[in-house]
Amino acid sequence: MSIMVYPRDEKLEKLNQEEIISNTKLVIQGLEALKNEHNTILYSLLETIKCLKKDEEANLVHEKSSLLRKSVEMIELGLGEAQVMMALSSHLNTMESEKQKLRAQVRRLCQENQWLRDELANTQQKLQYSEQTVAQLEEEKKHLEFMNQLKKYDEDISPTEEKEGDSNKETLDDLFPNEEEEHCQGMPHQHSSAAAAAQQGGYEIPARLRTLHNLVIQYASQGRYEVAVPLCKQALEDLEKTSGHDHPDVATMLNILALVYRDQNKYKEAAHLLNDALSIREKTLGKDHPAVAATLNNLAVLYGKRGKYKEAEPLCKRALEIREKVLGKNHPDVAKQLNNLALLCQNQGKYEEVEYYYCRALEIYESQLGPDDPNVAKTKNNLASCYLKQAKYKDAEVLYKEILTRAHVKEFGSVDDDHKPIWMHAEEREEMSKLSSFSAGDGKVRNSTS
């Protein structure tokens, strides 16, 4: 008979799944062999029973055969259990593989989820930035529309004058033009005499630089800075070689190059050039020369564009002192400098000084150029804006009415019942609307009384 070998009980707990499966297979093989052996013995016993004749021996053989049948049944039961264990093991292996697949899917889904979260966060940031950009553009659009409406109603107001808006600070532009620009615009009408030079602020661009200056300004106005800047630098280099650095013409060329840099918003480079030009002109022409005043004014304008109003104010005051000393206190160019100084003080909230400077400029313009000169209307408009900032509405109203009346007289010749200024029509309409609303209210009171 074959002998079944079972693993020890103390080692069963230490077996892993593969060892259990291999041991189960060995047990199945042993049980199969034992079953075959028992069937062989049982068959031989049955053959023996047929040959025996004695009852006692036959009974003994029958008992043995019944024991063998029970043993075979137990072996078949063990085989069935072993097969069930094998099937269970196969099922567990299948479940484990499915579990691994599910774990891999879970990891993949977690990675995709994290990626989607990152994409969502980035998209939200982009959306927030886009919303901010849209809001900013809408504000800029509203501002531009507002400025366009102002432009329609007041085309004569220069960009240097007060602009109504959200900001209470104003940019100092060229209310008083840069001297080199001013001479460029008036060049066809200039003469070489000292009187003509005095009328243009006491300083005239040298003849050998006029053509170059006009050409540079033309290129700059077209935005062709890549041509204007090298042209200025080459001319500056040639002037320094022939005349030396400390020459008035070099200072003029430095002024021209500074204007080009200023148009490119290169304020630091422009300020450096203007300071250099100021030093040269003070050294060669004297500290009270009109050219020094021109450079001081240009430097003040540059500082004003950068919002450095405190630094610009003393420069503007010094330029004013020079112009008053050279040209006299009632010269129109002095009035222009006063306008610049008033605008600087207005950006600093010094309204008393603003009123003083504007009133002085207004007196000069009216006495020297007449009440119909455009500078008179511009200065009155600036003064009225100053009154509005101080809530002096009555004073501002008087000035605005004067401007409109003067414009009406200039256009139609007189003020009468058929030709009234626009502000008179507005007041008449307002009075009529008040009377009509009062009459309507009085009628309602009468009807209710009756």
PALUMKOL-788318 format. One record per residue: x, y, z of N, C-alpha, C in turn. Coordinates in steps of 0.02 Angstrom, whole numbers, plus 32768, in hexadecimal, padded with zeros to 4 digits. Atoms other than C-alpha are relative to their C-alpha. Last residue first. Example, Ala and Ser with C-alpha at 12.3 -4.5 7.8 and 13.67 -1.06 7.14 Angstrom:
# PALUMKOL-788318
7FD67FC57FFD82AC7FCB81657FD980378025 802D7FC5800082677F1F8186802D803C8000 
END
This chain:
# PALUMKOL-788318
80447FFE801A73D798017ED27FDD7FBE800B 80287FD37FD6746E97FB7F447FB880017FEA 800E80247FC174B897607EEF7FD6802B802E 802F8036800B74A797B37E467FEE7FDB8040 80437FE3800B74F898527E847FCC7FC97FF6 80187FE87FBF758E97F37ECE7FBA801D7FF8 8015803A7FD875A697927E2C7FE380158043 803F801A801B75A798337DC97FE77FC58028 80357FD37FE9762C987F7E3C7FBC7FE87FE7 800D800D7FB9769C97E87E217FC9802B801B 802180417FFC768D97F67D647FF07FEF8048 80457FF8801876B398B07D6D7FDA7FBE8005 80247FDD7FCD774E98907DD87FB680087FED 800B802F7FC9778D980A7D607FD880228038 803280318016777298817CCE7FF17FCD8037 80437FE1800177C999107D287FCB7FCE7FED 80167FF47FBB786098A37D557FBA801E8002 801380417FE4786C98627CA37FE980078048 80408014801B786799147C617FEA7FBD801D 80347FD77FE078F2994B7CD67FBA7FEC7FE8 800680177FBB796098B87CA07FC880288023 802480408000793E98DF7BEA7FF67FE68047 80467FF48011796C99967C067FD87FBF8000 80217FE57FC57A0D99637C617FB6800E7FF3 800680347FCD7A4198F17BD37FDC8019803E 8036802E80157A1C99757B507FF57FCA8034 803F7FDC7FF67A8799F17BB27FC57FD57FEC 801180057FB97B1599727BBC7FC080268011 8020803F7FF07B12995D7B007FEC7FFA8049 7FD180377FF47B369A127ADF7FDB7FC28018 7FEC80077FBA7AA69A7A7A9C80337FC88007 7FC080237FFC7A8A9AB679EB801880008048 7FFD8032803579D79AE879C680407FD68003 803680317FF779B99B417A6B80027FC97FCC 80427FE17FFF7A629B957A647FCC7FC98006 803080277FD87B1B9B6C7A7D7FBF80268001 80207FDE7FC77B919BAC79F77FD37FCF8024 7FF87FB77FFF7C069B8079687FE28023803B 803C7FDE80197BCA9AD0793F8003804D8004 8020802380387C699A66794D7FC880297FE1 7FCF800880367CDC9AD479B67FDF7FE17FC3 7FF67FBE801E7C489B097A2080307FFC7FC5 803D7FEE80257C199A547A3E800880437FDD 80028029803C7CCB9A227A6C7FC380117FD5 7FCD7FE5802D7CD49AB57AE580027FD87FBF 80187FC0801B7C2E9A807B328032801D7FCF 8035800D80317C6599CC7B447FE680407FE0 7FE28022803A7D0999FC7B987FCC7FF67FCA 7FD77FCF80247CB49A7B7C0B801E7FE07FC1 802E7FD580257C2E99FB7C3A802780357FD8 801B802680397CB5997D7C677FD0802B7FD6 7FCC800680337D0C9A007CD27FE77FDA7FC2 7FF57FBE801D7C6E9A2F7D3280347FFC7FC7 80377FF1802D7C4199797D4D800A80427FDD 7FF58026803D7CEC99537D967FCA800F7FCC 7FC77FE280237CD899DE7E14800E7FDD7FBE 80167FBF801A7C2B99A07E42803880227FD9 80278008803D7C6698EC7E507FE980427FE2 80147FBA800A7CF199097ECC7FD880047FBF 80487FF97FF67CF6984F7EFA7FE980497FFE 80097FE57FBD7DB498567F0A7FB6800B8012 7FDF802E7FD17DCE97E27E767FF980188048 802A803B7FF77D4D98487E17801E7FCF8032 80387FEF7FD47DAF98E87E367FD37FC4800C 7FE57FF97FBC7E4C98997DEC7FC980118032 7FF680447FE97DE898647D53801C7FFF8047 8042801A7FEE7DAD99187D4180057FB8801A 80127FE17FC07E6299537D467FBC7FE68018 7FD6801F7FCC7E9198D97CBC7FEE801A8045 801880447FF77DFC99127C5280297FDC8036 803E7FFD7FDA7E2C99C77C6E7FE47FBA800D 7FEE7FF17FBB7EDD999E7C367FC28006802C 7FE1803B7FE17E9E99487B9A8011800C8049 803480317FF37E2899D77B6F801D7FC28022 802B7FE47FCC7EB39A587B827FCA7FCD8013 7FE1800D7FBF7F2D99EC7B217FD7801B8039 801180447FE77EB599EB7A8D801F7FF18044 7FCA802F800C7ECA9AAA7A7A7FED7FBB801D 80148034802F7E239B057A7680387FCE7FF1 802F80317FE37E409B697B167FEC7FC87FD0 80467FF0800C7EDC9BBE7AD27FD27FC9801A 801A8021803D7F8F9B827ABB7FB780107FF2 7FD0800280367FF29BF07B357FE47FE57FBF 7FE27FBE800C7F729C297BB5802E80007FC3 80337FCE80127F019B907BAD801F80437FEF 801D801080417F919B147BA87FCF80367FE9 7FCE7FF580347FEF9B687C367FE37FF47FBB 7FF67FB780077F569B747CA68031800F7FC7 803C7FE580227F2A9ABE7C868008804C7FF5 7FFB801280477FDB9A857CB17FC6801F7FD9 7FC97FD8801E7FD39AE57D5580067FF27FB5 80187FBB80057F289A997D7D8036802E7FE2 802F7FFB80387F6899EB7D537FE680477FF7 7FDC8006803F800099FF7DC47FD280067FC4 7FD57FC6800A7F9C9A427E5880237FFD7FBC 80297FC680117F1299C07E48802B803D7FF1 801B800C80437F9199327E447FD7803D7FE9 7FCC7FEE80307FED997A7EDA7FE77FF87FB8 7FF77FB77FFA7F4C99747F3E803580197FD0 80317FDC80297F2698C67EF98006804C8007 7FF27FBB7FE77FC398707F367FD380317FDA 80367FE87FD67F7C97C07F1C800B8045801E 7FEC80087FBA801F97767EDC7FCB80198031 7FF580477FF47FDE97597E2C80177FF18047 804280207FFD7F9B980B7E3280067FB5800C 801C7FF57FBD8048984D7E5E7FBC7FDE8007 7FD880277FD0809197FE7DC07FE480078047 801380468009800198437D5780287FD2802F 8042800B7FE1801C98F07D9E7FEB7FB77FFB 7FF580017FB880D698E87D737FBE7FF58025 7FDE803E7FEF80AE98BA7CC080087FF9804C 803080368009803099467CB0801E7FBD8013 802E7FFE7FC680AC99C07CFB7FCC7FC97FFB 7FDC80207FC9812B998B7C777FD57FFF803F 7FFE8048800E80AC99B27BEF80247FDB8038 8042801C7FF1808B9A5B7C407FFE7FB57FF3 800380047FB781469A807C3F7FBD7FE38015 7FDC803E7FEE81469A557B8680047FF8804C 802B803C800880BC9AD87B6F80247FBF8012 7FF6801F804281319B617BB67FD47FC17FFB 803F8002802580ED9BC77C4880087FE17FBA 803480257FDC81779BA67CC77FBE7FFA7FDA 802F7FD47FDD82039BD97C537FC67FD8801D 80367FE9802C825E9B757BCE7FD280348021 7FE97FF2804483099B567C1F7FC980217FD6 7FC57FD4800082E29B647CD9801580147FB9 80157FBE7FE882329B1F7CCC803A80317FFD 80297FE1803482729A917C5F7FE880458015 7FD57FEC803782FD9A677CDA7FD880247FCA 7FD77FC77FEB82889A6A7D70802C80197FC6 802B7FC57FFE820C99F97D168028803F8013 800B7FEC80458294997B7CEB7FD5803E7FFC 7FC27FE1801782C4997A7DA37FFB80177FB7 7FFC7FBD7FE18210995C7DD5803F80247FEA 802F7FD58023820298CB7D5880028048801C 7FE57FF58042829F987A7D9D7FD480317FD9 7FCA7FCE7FFC826198937E508020800E7FBC 80167FBC7FEE81BA983E7E22803A80318006 800B7FD5803B81FE97A77DC37FF280498014 7FC07FF28020824A974F7E5A7FF980307FC5 7FD87FD87FD181A897607EBC804380117FE2 80157FBA8002814297287E258029802C802E 7FD47FE27FCD819E96857E097FF3804B8002 80247FF77FC1810C96317DAF802A801D8038 7FF080387FD4817B95EE7D237FDC80058044 8019803C8020812A96627CA5800C7FC2802A 804980017FF9814796F27D1E7FE27FC27FE1 800F80167FBC820096C77D287FB47FFC800C 7FEE80467FFC820B96D47C6B7FF17FE48046 80338026802381AC97797C67800D7FB58006 803C7FFF7FD5822197BE7CEC7FC77FD87FE1 7FF2802E7FCA82B897887C847FC47FFC8030 80048043801C827197DD7BEA800B7FCB8036 8046800F800E8251987C7C4F7FF87FB87FE6 8022800A7FBF8301987B7C977FB77FED7FF6 7FED80437FE8834698627BE77FE07FF18043 801F8033802C82E398F77BA480107FBA8019 804780057FED831499637C3B7FDC7FCB7FD6 800180237FC083CB993C7C187FB87FF78018 7FF78047801183B0996D7B6280027FD68040 80408020801383659A127BA080087FB67FEE 800D7FFE8047840C9A3A7BF77FBE7FDE7FEF 803E7FDB800D840C9A5F7CB17FF180067FB5 8039801E7FDE848A99DA7CE67FBE80227FF2 80137FDD7FC3850C9A0E7C667FC07FE4801D 802C7FC7800F852599DD7BB07FEF8029803E 7FEC7FDA803B85BA99667BB97FD7803F7FF5 7FB97FF3800185B2991A7C688014802F7FC6 7FF07FD47FC784F699287C80804A80147FFE 801B7FBE800E84DC98E37BD0800E80318039 7FDA7FE08036855298507BEC7FE880477FF5 7FBD7FF07FE7850698217C95802980257FCC 80087FC87FD28455982B7C5080448017801B 800A7FC48028848597BD7BBC7FFA803E802D 7FC07FF1802084CC97397C337FFB80417FD7 7FD47FE67FCC842F97427C9D804580127FE4 80157FBB7FF183C797317C00802A801F8037 7FEC7FD38036842A96987BC77FEE8048800F 7FB77FFB7FFF841996407C70801980317FCA 7FEE7FD57FC8835F96677C77804C80098004 80117FBC80128344961D7BC9801580318037 7FCF7FEA803283A1957E7BF67FF480497FED 7FC07FFA7FDE8338956B7C94803680197FD0 7FFB7FC27FDA829695947C39804480088022 7FC0800E7FE082A195117BB08012803E802A 800A800D7FB881E795227B8A80417FEA8022 7FFC80497FF9820D95167ACE7FF57FEA8048 8037801C802781CF95CA7AB87FFF7FB48002 803D7FF57FDA824595FA7B457FC37FE37FDB 800380327FCB82D795AB7AEA7FC080078029 800D8040802182B196147A517FFB7FC98034 80478000801482A296B17ABC7FEE7FBE7FDE 8029800B7FC4834996887B107FB57FFE7FEF 7FFE80477FF2839C96787A657FD67FEE803E 802680228034836397297A3A7FFD7FB5800C 80477FF37FF6839E976E7AE07FD57FDB7FCD 801580297FC78447971A7ACD7FB68009800F 80088044801A845697697A207FEC7FCF8038 803D80028029843598147A6B7FF37FB97FE6 80397FFF7FD284B897F47AF27FBE7FFE7FDA 800480447FE3853597C27A6C7FC57FFC8031 8020802A8033850D98657A117FFB7FB78018 80497FF88001852F98C67AB27FDD7FD47FCC 80127FCE803385E0987B7ABF7FB380067FFE 801E7FC67FDF862C981F7B537FF380387FCD 803E80127FDC864897797AFA7FDD803D801D 7FF580127FBB86C397B97A797FBE7FF48024 80087FC77FD486A0981979D980117FF28049 7FEE7FC0802086D997A6794C800080398032 7FBD8004801E86DE96FC79A3801680457FE6 7FCF80057FCA864C97227A1780477FFE7FE4 7FFB7FBF7FDF85E3975D7984803580008037 7FDD7FD2802D860996C07920800980448020 7FBA8014800385D8965079B28029802F7FD4 7FE27FED7FC0853796AF79CD804A7FEF8002 7FF87FB78001850B96A27914802180188040 7FCB7FF2802F852A95E67919800E804B7FFD 7FC180147FE284C395D479B7803B800F7FD2 7FEE7FD27FCA84339638797080457FF0801D 7FF27FC08021842F95D478CE801680348034 7FBC8002801C843E9530792F801480427FDE 7FCE80057FCA83A59563799880477FFC7FE4 7FF67FC07FDE833795A3790880397FFC8033 7FDB7FD2802C8349950A78978013803F8026 7FC480248013831994807914802B80297FCF 7FCB7FF17FD082A194FF795E80417FDD7FEE 7FC48021801C823294F878C4803D8011802C 7FF0803C7FDA8191951D7924803D7FDC7FE8 8016803B802581559595789E800E7FBF8025 80497FFC80058160962879177FE27FC67FD9 801D80127FBF821195EF79417FB480027FFE 7FF980487FF6824595F0788A7FDF7FEA8041 802C8021803081FE96A0787280037FB48008 80447FFA7FE7825096DE79127FCE7FDD7FD1 8007802D7FC682F7969978D77FB98002801B 80018045801982E696EC782D7FF67FCE8039 8040800C802282B6979478767FFA7FB87FE9 803480017FCD834B978E78ED7FBC7FF17FE2 7FFB803F7FDB83C3975E78637FC97FF98034 80168035802E838697ED77F680017FBC8023 80487FFC800D8392986878867FE77FC77FD5 802480387FE2843C982F78C77FB580007FEF 7FE5803F801A84AD989978567FDC7FC3801E 8014800D8045843F9931787480187FBC7FE8 7FCD7FEE80318452992D79307FED7FEA7FBA 7FD9803A801283AC991B798E803480157FCB 800D80178044837299C479CF802E7FC47FF1 7FCE80318016836299FD7A837FED7FE57FBC 7FBC7FEA7FF583109A967AD080347FCE7FEA 7FE780157FBF82669A477AE880488012800B 800680487FF982299A497A35801F7FE78041 80478011800382099B047A377FF67FB58009 801F7FEF7FC082BB9B1D7A717FB77FEE8002 7FEB80327FCF82FD9ABD79DC7FE1800F8044 8026803E800C82959B28796780127FCB8032 80467FF47FEC82DC9BC479B77FD67FC27FF6 8006800B7FB7838E9B8179AF7FB9800A8017 7FF67FC47FD783819B7278F27FF77FEF804A 7FC380077FDA83979ACC7898800C803B802F 7FCB7FD7801D82E69AC4785F803C7FFB802D 7FCC7FE37FD682649A4078838030802B7FD6 800E7FB97FF681C19A247823803880228027 80097FDC803F81ED997C77D57FF7804B8008 7FC57FF5802882379943787C7FF480247FBE 80007FBB8019819F995A78EB8038800F7FD0 80427FF0801C817998A27906800080467FE1 800A8029803D82319877791A7FBE80127FDF 7FDC7FE080368249990879917FF97FDA7FBF 80217FC0800F81C198C77A03802180227FC5 803C800E80278204981579FA7FDF80417FEA 7FEB8016804182B1984F7A307FC47FF07FD3 7FE87FC88028826798B57ABD80147FEA7FBA 7FB780047FFE81FE98297B02801B80337FCF 7FDD8030802B814C98687B01804A7FFE800F 7FCD7FD3801B80FA98BB7B99802D7FD57FD5 80297FC38003806098537BB0802B803B7FEA 7FE07FC4801880D797C87B817FCF803A7FF9 7FE9800580458096973E7BED801C80447FEC 7FE67FC1801B8088973A7CA9801B7FF37FBB 7FBE8006801C801C96A47CD2801580437FE3 7FFB7FF380477F8996BF7D4480487FFA7FEA 7FBE7FE880147F5F96767DEE800280087FB5 7FFC7FB97FEF7EAB966A7E2B8045801C7FF2 7FC37FEE7FDD7E8F95C77DD08000804A800F 7FFE801E7FBE7DDE958F7DA7803C80188028 7FFE80497FFE7DCB96057D1780017FE88047 802A80197FCA7DBF96BB7CE080007FB47FFD 802E803380187E5496EC7C767FD77FE8803B 801F802D7FD07EAE978F7C9C7FD17FD07FDF 802E7FE17FD27F1797DB7C147FDD7FCB8029 7FDE7FEC7FC27FB397907BC87FD0801C8033 7FF880387FD37F56972D7B45802080148042 7FC58028800F7F1E97D27AF680067FC78032 7FD9800B7FC37E6D98157B02803A7FD27FF0 7FCA7FD07FFB7E3198567A59802C7FF4803D 7FC8801480297DCA97BB7A32803C802E8008 7FCC7FCE7FF47D5497D97AC3803E7FED7FD9 801C7FC27FE87CAE97837AA8803380378009 80337FE6802E7CEA96F67A387FE880458016 7FDE7FE5803B7D8996DD7A9C7FCE801F7FCF 7FE47FBF7FEE7D2696CA7B3C802080227FC3 80387FD27FF97CC196407AEB801880478012 80177FF180447D6195EA7AB37FC680318001 7FD17FCF801C7DA795F77B647FEC80147FB9 800C7FC17FDE7D0B95A17BA7802D80377FE3 803F7FE580197D17951A7B237FF18044801F 7FF37FE780437DCF95027B4F7FC0801D7FE1 7FD87FC27FFB7DA694F57C08800C801E7FBB 802B7FCA7FE77D1A947A7BE8802580418004 802E7FEE80367D8E94117B7B7FD280398016 7FDB7FD780307E1594167C007FD480167FC7 7FF47FBE7FE17D9893DB7C828026802E7FD0 80407FDC80007D5D93517C0D80088045801F 800C7FE680447E11931F7BEC7FBF80267FFC 7FD17FC8800C7E3293117CA67FF580207FBC 80177FC77FD87D9692A87CC1802C803D7FF5 803D7FE680207DC692377C2F7FE7803D8027 7FEC7FDC803D7E7792247C747FC380207FDE 7FE07FC27FEC7E3491F97D218014802A7FC3 80357FD47FE77DBC917A7CD5801D80448016 80257FE6803A7E4A91307C6E7FC980308017 7FD67FCE80217EB891217D097FDC80207FC5 7FFE7FC67FD47E2C90CA7D67802980387FE1 80427FDF80037E0C90557CD48000803F802B 80047FDD80407EC6902E7CC67FBE80267FFA 7FD27FC87FFE7ECD90077D807FFD80297FBF 801F7FCD7FD57E318F9C7D73802C803D8005 80367FE080277E7B8F3F7CDE7FDE80368029 7FE27FD480327F1B8F1E7D3F7FCB80257FD8 7FE27FC77FDD7EB88EDB7DD4802080317FCF 80377FD57FE97E4C8E6F7D62801B803E8024 80197FDC803B7EE68E2A7D0A7FC880308013 7FCE7FCE80137F358E007DB27FE880297FC4 80007FCB7FCE7E958DAB7DEC803180387FEF 803A7FD6800D7E898D4C7D477FFA80398033 7FF27FD9803C7F3B8D0E7D5E7FC680307FF0 7FD17FCC7FED7F148CD87E0F8010802E7FC5 80257FD17FD67E7A8C7A7DD3802D803B8016 80297FD7802C7EDD8C297D477FDA80358027 7FD37FD580267F5F8BEE7DC47FD9802E7FD2 7FE77FCD7FD27ED88BAE7E39802F80317FDC 80367FCF7FF57E818B567DA7801680388030 80067FD8803D7F258B027D777FCB80368008 7FC67FD480047F428AC97E2A7FFC802E7FC3 80097FCC7FCD7E8F8A887E34803A80318000 80317FD0801A7EA48A2D7D8E7FF5803A8032 7FE07FDA80357F4489DB7DCD7FD180357FE3 7FD17FD27FDF7EEB89A97E6D8024802B7FCC 80277FC87FE37E5C89617E07802D80338023 80187FD580367ED588FB7D9F7FDA803C801A 7FC67FDA80197F2B88BB7E3B7FEC802F7FC7 7FF27FCD7FCE7E8288897E85803B802C7FEA 80317FCB80097E54882F7DE5800C803A8030 7FEE7FDD803E7EF787CD7DF17FCF80397FF1 7FC57FD87FF27ED187A57EA7801680277FC2 80147FC57FDA7E20876D7E7C803B802E800E 80257FD4802E7E6186F77DF57FEC80418023 7FCE7FE3802E7EE186AF7E6E7FDF80307FCF 7FDB7FCC7FDB7E58869A7EF0803580217FD5 802C7FC67FFA7DEC863E7E718023803A8024 80027FE080427E7C85CA7E467FD5803E8001 7FBF7FDF800B7E9785A77EFF800180247FBC 7FFF7FC37FD77DDE85867F16804180267FF7 802C7FCF80227DE1850A7E847FFF80428026 7FDD7FEA803C7E7984B37ED27FD680357FD9 7FCA7FD37FEC7E2484B07F7C8026801A7FC3 801F7FBF7FED7D8684677F2E803580338014 80117FDE803E7DF283E37ED97FDF8044800C 7FC27FE7801D7E3E83B77F827FF380257FBE 7FEC7FC47FDA7D9083AC7FCF8041801F7FE2 802E7FC980107D5883367F44801280418024 7FF07FE880437DF382CA7F577FD3803B7FED 7FC37FD87FFC7DD582C180128016801C7FBD 80127FC07FE07D22828A7FF3803D802D8007 80217FD880347D6182067F777FEA8044801C 7FCC7FE8802D7DDC81C77FFB7FE1802C7FCA 7FDC7FCA7FDF7D5181C0807B8036801D7FD3 802D7FC67FFE7CE5815D80018023803D8021 80007FE280447D7880E77FDE7FD4803E7FFF 7FBF7FDE800A7D9080CB8099800280217FBB 80017FC37FD97CD880A880AD804180287FF6 802D7FD280227CE1802B801D7FFC80448025 7FDD7FE380397D7C7FDB806B7FD480327FDA 7FCF7FCF7FE77D237FC6810E802580227FC7 80267FC47FEB7C917F7580B3802E8035801C 80147FDC803D7D0A7F0080597FD7803F8011 7FC67FDD801C7D5C7ED080FC7FED80297FC3 7FEF7FC97FD37CB57EA8814A803A80287FE5 80327FCB80097C807E4180B3800F803C802C 7FED7FDB803E7D257DE180BB7FCE80387FF3 7FC37FD97FF37D037DB5816E801480297FC3 80137FC67FD87C517D7F8144803C802C800E 80227FD1802D7C8F7D0F80B87FEC803F8026 7FCD7FDE80277D0D7CC0812D7FDF80337FD1 7FD87FD57FD37C857C9981A8803480267FD7 80237FC17FED7C0A7C5C8124802B802D802A 800F7FFE7FB97C7C7BDE80D27FE380438012 803F80237FF57C6D7BD180157FEC80048049 8008801F7FBE7CF37C487FDA7FBB7FE28008 7FE080427FFE7D117C637F207FF47FDD8043 8021802E802F7C957CF17F08801C7FB98005 804280117FE47CD47D477FA47FDC7FCE7FD3 7FF480337FCD7D877D417F617FBD7FE8801D 7FF2803E80237D537D9E7EC4800A7FC68031 803F8015801E7D047E247F30800A7FBF7FD9 802A801C7FCB7DA27E2E7F987FBE7FE77FE3 7FE680447FEF7E0D7E427EFC7FD77FDF8037 8010802D80387D9E7ED17EBF80187FB88010 804780107FFC7DA87F257F6A7FEC7FD07FC9 800A802F7FC77E657F177F6A7FB77FEC8004 7FE1804180137E707F667EBC7FF47FCB8036 802D801F80317DF57FEF7EED801B7FBC7FEA 803B801B7FDC7E5C80127F887FD07FDF7FD0 7FE9803A7FDA7EFB80247F207FC67FDF8025 7FF58038802F7EA680957EA480157FC08025 8042801580197E6481027F3180087FC57FD0 802080287FCB7F0F81077F837FBC7FE77FEB 7FDD80417FFC7F5F813F7EDF7FE07FD28035 80118025803C7EDC81C67EC780217FBB8001 8045801A7FF87EEE81FC7F7C7FEB7FD87FC3 7FFF80387FD07FAA820A7F677FBD7FE18009 7FDF803980207F9982727EC880017FC3802F 802E801C80327F1982E17F1C801F7FC37FDE 803480257FDB7F8A82F77FB47FCF7FE07FCF 7FE2803F7FE9801A83297F427FCE7FD48025 7FF7802B803B7FAC83A97EEB801F7FBD8013 8043801B80107F7783EE7F9580047FD37FC2 800E80377FD1802F83FD7FC67FBC7FE17FF2 7FD6803A8013805284627F287FF37FC5802F 8019801D803F7FBC84D27F4880297FC37FEC 803F80237FF27FEB84EF7FFE7FE57FDE7FC2 7FEF803F7FDD809E85187FCC7FC17FD88010 7FE3802F8031806085977F4C80127FBD8020 8034801A802D7FEC85EA7FCB801D7FCE7FCE 80217FCD8029806C85FC80547FD27FDF7FCE 8001800B80488092857B80D97FDF803B7FDD 7FCB7FDB802080BF85B6818880017FFA7FB5 800E7FB87FF9801A858481DA8034802A7FDB 80397FEC802A802A84D381967FF4804C8002 7FE87FDE803B80DA84BA81DE7FC7801A7FD4 7FDF7FC17FED80A284928291801880277FC4 80307FCB7FEF80238416824E802280428010 800C7FFA7FB880A583AD81F57FD2803C800E 7FD27FD27FDD80918390813D7FEE80078049 801F7FBE7FF1803282F781078033802D8022 7FD37FD67FD88080825A80B67FDE80468006 800E7FB88007800781D2807B802D8028802E 80057FDD7FBF8053812280727FF6804A7FF1 7FDC7FBF7FFF803780B17FDE7FF280248040 80297FC38000800080008000802B803F8000 
END
